[in-house]
């Protein structure tokens, strides 16, 4: 296997530029496309990107890219790729697929053909007469065809990168950890400024802020599919984990508070923070937003409040936004960042946002309303 690989960091719609910035900060040049960031890097980037990228969904290894208009073309081009350099004789290699605006529009047929082509290549290289055993490490393959261009990738992450390993419990509509990190990175917050989330739910925004504040790698407490791949030397993983340990700033003091009207969610938040190893770093309070008490200047409020999307919830959401506007009107030095799908947010909050950004929270189109504070 060459020491250079092509990697794809997948991203939620609207977050591509944030993911690209993170990849660049790790030292790799990128090309940005819809929903993904593509870059060439040494093999050691696989552990580093999985450990460090806060806002990417997954890291995929691109094995090949080619034009495929017929099933024969798909089969032969797939079979020509050096799968034996990546997949061991007993490796599992399930194939998923998708096809958009392409001649080969039957996804099940495409998956079956790619699977067969890889199996034939591996059987030939490993001298296997019957079926491939598929009992060892996982190599999850995706065959993606867009406008007759096929891209074959293998998922290096395993579970999605939003699964940091600290979520012991969650609420009804949990915010993904990757989105929470993106909401923070879209602000100018620095760890020496106070940060408040008055709608903390299961605590995701405050926990992600604490990880960012102390420069703790978000993947530090989990495992990845590619840790079990033989061709990635163990030293790359060891070096990546050592780098994460060396760069963590556990002495950085933080002023982060999470509050919620539901006392049960405060208990969940505390448990999640403890699981993340951040139990003593974040303050948790059960209260409604109208009782929010701001003591310091130049802080940041970042929240993902109820959207009021269910019938009967609109009025409750409107009251929450009005209360928030009244409280924060008294604190002009604070910067306010609110993610919501509530269309009359600015009207109820009582002020037009300095800036708005469209983001998708799952499948819900939202606006990220940004109010820049006047520094004292």
DOSEPA-76209 format. One record per residue (C-alpha): residue in three letters; x, y, z. Coordinates in steps of 0.1 Angstrom, whole numbers, plus 2048, in hexadecimal, padded with zeros to 3 digits. Example, Ala and Ser with C-alpha at 12.3 -4.5 7.8 and 13.67 -1.06 7.14 Angstrom:
REM residues 2
code | X | Y | Z
ALA | 87B | 7D3 | 84E
SER | 889 | 7F5 | 847
END
This chain:
REM residues 376
code | X | Y | Z
UNK | 800 | 800 | 800
UNK | 80D | 823 | 7F7
UNK | 813 | 83B | 813
UNK | 7FD | 854 | 802
UNK | 7D7 | 850 | 803
UNK | 7B9 | 864 | 7F8
UNK | 7A1 | 86B | 814
UNK | 77D | 879 | 815
UNK | 770 | 88A | 834
UNK | 74A | 88A | 830
UNK | 737 | 8A8 | 83E
UNK | 713 | 8B2 | 845
UNK | 706 | 8CB | 82C
UNK | 712 | 8EE | 834
UNK | 730 | 8E2 | 849
UNK | 748 | 8DA | 82D
UNK | 75C | 8FA | 833
UNK | 760 | 8F3 | 858
UNK | 76B | 8CF | 851
UNK | 784 | 8DC | 837
UNK | 792 | 8F5 | 850
UNK | 798 | 8D9 | 869
UNK | 7A9 | 8C3 | 84F
UNK | 7C0 | 8E0 | 845
UNK | 7C8 | 8E6 | 86A
UNK | 7D5 | 8C2 | 86B
UNK | 7EC | 8CB | 84E
UNK | 7DB | 8BD | 82F
UNK | 7D0 | 8CF | 80F
UNK | 7AC | 8CA | 806
UNK | 792 | 8CC | 7EA
UNK | 76F | 8D4 | 7F6
UNK | 750 | 8C5 | 7E5
UNK | 72C | 8C2 | 7F0
UNK | 72A | 8AD | 80F
UNK | 74F | 8A4 | 80F
UNK | 773 | 8AF | 812
UNK | 78D | 89C | 7FD
UNK | 7B2 | 89C | 804
UNK | 7D2 | 888 | 7FD
UNK | 7E6 | 880 | 81C
UNK | 7FE | 866 | 82B
UNK | 7EF | 847 | 83B
UNK | 7F5 | 856 | 85D
UNK | 7D9 | 86F | 855
UNK | 7BF | 853 | 85A
UNK | 7C5 | 851 | 87F
UNK | 7CA | 876 | 883
UNK | 7AB | 881 | 871
UNK | 795 | 867 | 882
UNK | 7A2 | 873 | 8A4
UNK | 7A1 | 899 | 89E
UNK | 785 | 8A3 | 886
UNK | 769 | 8B1 | 89B
UNK | 750 | 8B9 | 87F
UNK | 755 | 89E | 865
UNK | 73D | 880 | 863
UNK | 755 | 866 | 857
UNK | 778 | 861 | 848
UNK | 777 | 84B | 829
UNK | 794 | 83D | 815
UNK | 790 | 841 | 7F0
UNK | 79B | 821 | 7DF
UNK | 792 | 82B | 7BB
UNK | 77E | 842 | 7A4
UNK | 774 | 83A | 780
UNK | 758 | 83E | 766
UNK | 73F | 822 | 766
UNK | 721 | 822 | 74D
UNK | 71C | 7FC | 74B
UNK | 71E | 7E1 | 765
UNK | 73B | 7D2 | 753
UNK | 74F | 7F2 | 757
UNK | 746 | 7F4 | 77C
UNK | 751 | 7D0 | 781
UNK | 772 | 7D2 | 76E
UNK | 77D | 7F3 | 77C
UNK | 775 | 7E8 | 79F
UNK | 788 | 7C7 | 79A
UNK | 7A6 | 7DA | 78D
UNK | 7AB | 7EC | 7AE
UNK | 7C5 | 7DF | 7C8
UNK | 7AC | 7D4 | 7E2
UNK | 7C5 | 7BA | 7F0
UNK | 7DB | 7D7 | 7FC
UNK | 7BF | 7E2 | 813
UNK | 7A9 | 7C4 | 81B
UNK | 7B8 | 7A6 | 82C
UNK | 7AF | 782 | 822
UNK | 795 | 77F | 83D
UNK | 789 | 7A3 | 83E
UNK | 764 | 7AB | 83D
UNK | 75B | 7C2 | 81F
UNK | 735 | 7CA | 81E
UNK | 72C | 7E1 | 801
UNK | 712 | 7FD | 803
UNK | 70A | 814 | 7E6
UNK | 6F9 | 832 | 7D8
UNK | 6F3 | 83F | 7B4
UNK | 6E9 | 861 | 7A9
UNK | 6E2 | 86D | 785
UNK | 6F4 | 84E | 777
UNK | 6EE | 833 | 75E
UNK | 6F3 | 818 | 778
UNK | 6D5 | 822 | 78E
UNK | 6CE | 800 | 79F
UNK | 6E1 | 803 | 7C0
UNK | 6DD | 7DF | 7CA
UNK | 6EB | 7D3 | 7A9
UNK | 709 | 7EB | 7AC
UNK | 710 | 7DF | 7CF
UNK | 70F | 7BA | 7C4
UNK | 726 | 7C1 | 7A7
UNK | 73F | 7D4 | 7BC
UNK | 73F | 7B9 | 7D6
UNK | 744 | 79E | 7BC
UNK | 761 | 7B0 | 7AB
UNK | 773 | 7B6 | 7CC
UNK | 76E | 792 | 7D7
UNK | 77C | 785 | 7B6
UNK | 79A | 79B | 7B9
UNK | 7A1 | 790 | 7DD
UNK | 79B | 76B | 7D5
UNK | 7B4 | 76D | 7B8
UNK | 7CE | 77F | 7CE
UNK | 7CA | 76A | 7ED
UNK | 7C5 | 749 | 7DB
UNK | 7A3 | 742 | 7EA
UNK | 78D | 72A | 7D6
UNK | 76C | 72D | 7E8
UNK | 75A | 74A | 7F9
UNK | 76F | 765 | 80B
UNK | 76E | 75E | 830
UNK | 766 | 782 | 83C
UNK | 76D | 77B | 861
UNK | 787 | 796 | 86A
UNK | 789 | 7BC | 869
UNK | 76D | 7D1 | 85A
UNK | 773 | 7E3 | 839
UNK | 751 | 7F4 | 831
UNK | 751 | 7FD | 80C
UNK | 73B | 817 | 7FB
UNK | 735 | 818 | 7D6
UNK | 729 | 83B | 7CE
UNK | 71F | 843 | 7A9
UNK | 718 | 867 | 7A0
UNK | 713 | 871 | 77B
UNK | 723 | 850 | 770
UNK | 742 | 856 | 785
UNK | 748 | 83A | 79E
UNK | 75B | 841 | 7BF
UNK | 764 | 823 | 7D4
UNK | 76C | 82A | 7F9
UNK | 772 | 817 | 819
UNK | 766 | 826 | 83A
UNK | 783 | 82A | 852
UNK | 76F | 836 | 870
UNK | 756 | 81B | 878
UNK | 73C | 82C | 88D
UNK | 735 | 850 | 881
UNK | 74E | 869 | 890
UNK | 731 | 87A | 8A3
UNK | 732 | 85C | 8BA
UNK | 74D | 868 | 8D1
UNK | 746 | 84E | 8EC
UNK | 73A | 865 | 907
UNK | 714 | 865 | 901
UNK | 706 | 850 | 91D
UNK | 6E3 | 85E | 918
UNK | 6D1 | 877 | 901
UNK | 6B0 | 889 | 8FD
UNK | 695 | 886 | 8E3
UNK | 6A7 | 89A | 8C8
UNK | 6CC | 899 | 8CF
UNK | 6E4 | 8B0 | 8BD
UNK | 6FF | 89D | 8AC
UNK | 721 | 8A2 | 8BC
UNK | 730 | 8AC | 89A
UNK | 715 | 8C7 | 895
UNK | 71A | 8D4 | 8B9
UNK | 740 | 8D7 | 8B2
UNK | 738 | 8E9 | 891
UNK | 721 | 902 | 8A3
UNK | 73E | 90B | 8BB
UNK | 759 | 90D | 8A0
UNK | 742 | 924 | 88C
UNK | 746 | 93E | 8A8
UNK | 765 | 951 | 8B4
UNK | 763 | 941 | 8D7
UNK | 784 | 93B | 8E8
UNK | 788 | 927 | 908
UNK | 78F | 945 | 91D
UNK | 76C | 953 | 916
UNK | 74C | 947 | 928
UNK | 735 | 931 | 915
UNK | 710 | 929 | 91D
UNK | 6F7 | 911 | 90D
UNK | 6D5 | 917 | 91D
UNK | 6C5 | 8FA | 909
UNK | 6DF | 8E0 | 910
UNK | 6CA | 8C0 | 90D
UNK | 6E3 | 8A4 | 911
UNK | 700 | 8BC | 914
UNK | 70F | 8B9 | 8F2
UNK | 718 | 8DD | 8EB
UNK | 729 | 8E3 | 90D
UNK | 73B | 8C2 | 90B
UNK | 748 | 8C9 | 8E8
UNK | 752 | 8EC | 8F3
UNK | 766 | 8DD | 90F
UNK | 777 | 8C5 | 8F8
UNK | 780 | 8E2 | 8E0
UNK | 78A | 8F8 | 8FD
UNK | 7A4 | 8DF | 90B
UNK | 7AD | 8D4 | 8E7
UNK | 7A3 | 8B0 | 8EF
UNK | 7A1 | 89A | 8CF
UNK | 77C | 891 | 8CB
UNK | 784 | 86D | 8C2
UNK | 79B | 866 | 8DF
UNK | 783 | 84F | 8F2
UNK | 776 | 839 | 8D6
UNK | 782 | 81F | 8BC
UNK | 783 | 820 | 896
UNK | 77E | 805 | 87C
UNK | 7A0 | 80C | 86C
UNK | 7B2 | 805 | 88D
UNK | 7AF | 7E0 | 883
UNK | 7BD | 7E4 | 860
UNK | 7DE | 7D2 | 85D
UNK | 7ED | 7EA | 842
UNK | 7EA | 808 | 859
UNK | 808 | 804 | 870
UNK | 801 | 805 | 895
UNK | 81A | 821 | 89A
UNK | 804 | 839 | 887
UNK | 7E8 | 833 | 8A0
UNK | 800 | 835 | 8BD
UNK | 80F | 856 | 8B0
UNK | 7EC | 864 | 8AA
UNK | 7E1 | 85C | 8CD
UNK | 801 | 86A | 8DB
UNK | 7FD | 88A | 8C8
UNK | 7D9 | 88D | 8D5
UNK | 7E6 | 889 | 8F9
UNK | 802 | 8A2 | 8F4
UNK | 7EC | 8BC | 8E5
UNK | 7D1 | 8BA | 8FF
UNK | 7D1 | 8D8 | 917
UNK | 7C1 | 8CA | 936
UNK | 7CC | 8E9 | 94A
UNK | 7B7 | 901 | 935
UNK | 79D | 910 | 94C
UNK | 77A | 912 | 93E
UNK | 75A | 924 | 946
UNK | 73F | 90F | 935
UNK | 71B | 90C | 942
UNK | 6FF | 8F6 | 935
UNK | 6DB | 8FB | 941
UNK | 6BA | 8EC | 938
UNK | 696 | 8EE | 945
UNK | 695 | 8C8 | 949
UNK | 6A7 | 8BC | 968
UNK | 6A9 | 899 | 959
UNK | 6BE | 8A6 | 93C
UNK | 6D6 | 8B7 | 954
UNK | 6DC | 895 | 964
UNK | 6E2 | 886 | 941
UNK | 6FA | 8A3 | 939
UNK | 70D | 89D | 959
UNK | 710 | 878 | 951
UNK | 71C | 87F | 92D
UNK | 736 | 899 | 939
UNK | 743 | 880 | 953
UNK | 745 | 865 | 938
UNK | 759 | 87E | 922
UNK | 771 | 884 | 93F
UNK | 765 | 8A8 | 943
UNK | 750 | 8A5 | 962
UNK | 760 | 8C1 | 975
UNK | 764 | 8D9 | 958
UNK | 740 | 8E2 | 950
UNK | 725 | 8F2 | 967
UNK | 702 | 8E4 | 963
UNK | 6E2 | 8F5 | 96E
UNK | 6BD | 8ED | 96C
UNK | 6AA | 90D | 963
UNK | 695 | 91D | 948
UNK | 6A4 | 936 | 931
UNK | 692 | 954 | 941
UNK | 6A6 | 94D | 961
UNK | 6C7 | 94E | 94E
UNK | 6E0 | 963 | 963
UNK | 6FE | 971 | 951
UNK | 71B | 97C | 968
UNK | 738 | 983 | 950
UNK | 73E | 998 | 931
UNK | 748 | 98D | 90E
UNK | 739 | 96A | 90F
UNK | 72A | 953 | 8F5
UNK | 707 | 944 | 8F6
UNK | 704 | 926 | 8DF
UNK | 6E3 | 913 | 8DE
UNK | 6CD | 8FA | 8CB
UNK | 6AB | 903 | 8DA
UNK | 68A | 8F1 | 8D3
UNK | 67E | 8F8 | 8B0
UNK | 659 | 8F7 | 8B7
UNK | 653 | 8E0 | 89A
UNK | 638 | 8CA | 8AA
UNK | 614 | 8D6 | 8AA
UNK | 60E | 8EB | 8C9
UNK | 633 | 8F1 | 8D0
UNK | 636 | 911 | 8BB
UNK | 629 | 928 | 8D7
UNK | 641 | 918 | 8F1
UNK | 65F | 91D | 8D9
UNK | 655 | 941 | 8D3
UNK | 654 | 948 | 8F9
UNK | 677 | 939 | 8FD
UNK | 685 | 94F | 8E1
UNK | 674 | 96E | 8F0
UNK | 682 | 966 | 912
UNK | 6A5 | 961 | 904
UNK | 6A3 | 982 | 8F2
UNK | 699 | 995 | 911
UNK | 6B5 | 985 | 926
UNK | 6D1 | 98A | 90C
UNK | 6C6 | 9AE | 904
UNK | 6D6 | 9B7 | 925
UNK | 6F8 | 9A8 | 91B
UNK | 703 | 9BA | 8FB
UNK | 727 | 9AD | 8FE
UNK | 71B | 989 | 8FA
UNK | 71B | 977 | 8D8
UNK | 6FC | 962 | 8D3
UNK | 6FA | 944 | 8BB
UNK | 6D9 | 931 | 8B7
UNK | 6D1 | 914 | 8A0
UNK | 6AC | 910 | 899
UNK | 693 | 908 | 87E
UNK | 67A | 921 | 88E
UNK | 674 | 939 | 871
UNK | 669 | 957 | 887
UNK | 687 | 954 | 89E
UNK | 694 | 978 | 898
UNK | 672 | 987 | 89C
UNK | 66C | 975 | 8BD
UNK | 690 | 97A | 8C9
UNK | 68C | 99F | 8C2
UNK | 6AA | 9A6 | 8AD
UNK | 6B7 | 99F | 88A
UNK | 6D5 | 988 | 889
UNK | 6F7 | 995 | 87F
UNK | 6FB | 977 | 869
UNK | 6E8 | 958 | 860
UNK | 6F4 | 937 | 853
UNK | 6DF | 91A | 845
UNK | 6E8 | 8F8 | 854
UNK | 6D7 | 8D6 | 855
UNK | 6D2 | 8C7 | 877
UNK | 6CC | 8A4 | 86C
UNK | 6B2 | 8A8 | 851
UNK | 6A4 | 8C8 | 85F
UNK | 6AD | 8E8 | 84D
UNK | 6B7 | 902 | 867
UNK | 6C6 | 924 | 86A
UNK | 6E3 | 92C | 881
UNK | 6DC | 94F | 88E
UNK | 6FB | 962 | 898
UNK | 6FC | 982 | 8AD
UNK | 71E | 990 | 8B2
UNK | 724 | 9A1 | 8D4
UNK | 733 | 9C3 | 8D9
UNK | 753 | 9BB | 8EC
UNK | 758 | 9CE | 90D
END
